[in-house]
Amino acid sequence: MDTIQQRESMEYDVVIVGAGPSGLSTAIKLKQINPEINVCIVEKASEVGAHILSGNVFETRALDELLPDWKTLDGCPLKTKVTKEKFLFLFEKSHFTVPSFLLPPVQHNKGNYIASLANMCRWLGQIAENLGVEIYPGFAASEILYDEDGKVRGVATNDMGLDVNSEKKDSYEPGIELHAKTTVFAEGCRGHLGKQLIEKFELAKNSDPQQYGIGLKEIWEVPEENHDEGLVFHSTGWPLDNKTYGGSFVYHAENNQIFLGYVVGLDYKNPYLSPFEEFQRFKTHPAIKKC
């Protein structure tokens, strides 16, 4: 007979699920408000930033409010300002450039920064730890814990030492219960615990449905003559048809690197459409090949 191993439990004021930008910022702000507050973050990746693969164009207003002196802090990854931008409408063999003044404000990026979100999270993680936040990478929150009144009282981490059939091996270790006065779920899009909460508490009731897309991203290192640090451009059009939502981003970052990606809305009607194949076609366009 197996010996039942009881879960250990730990008590915190706040437990945060997910060490992405929002979870880390929440932890930092809480410690700024009250340094004595006990804050813990659990992160499923092996290290902070390991699951944040995107390059991005970063508008700094929130960071200005969170860390007003961020430009002087050690290790700040925001180094490349957007200096040029353009928006292309692609046809199969040609394109035209949409004038900037015709673009909505959300597409105006001059003064923003091109950055790696992975590096951004690593930097924020170090700041959080310096403030006394406990961060546990490699521990996925697998279960929501509720009290007798049905209120969230924390989370439990995943059990360790299970085989492919979820049977206990000799190395089995039960997960740990993390109890908190407040639990913050910062899992990102479509987090499995977030979906449970949305259903249980009817959080989507009387709300517009979420819109989802799939994004494919790569980082290129290109010859210096092909690199234009500070350039940001987006595109729409080919290879997608007029009924399919999607487009691209190309960000020229530091160190001769380009963050390149393609996004396709998941409401596409063509059952044979492959977002990955569309991304490959996109990279053959004359305006993209020269990157």
Helices and strands as residue ranges (DSSP letters): E 9-17, H 21-33, E 39-43, E 55-58, H 61-66, G 70-72, E 80-81, E 84-90, E 95-98, G 100-102, G 105-107, E 113-116, H 117-130, E 134-137, E 141-146, E 152-157, E 160-162, E 168-173, E 177-185, H 192-200, E 213-221, G 224-226, E 231-237, E 246-252, E 257-265, H 275-282, H 286-289
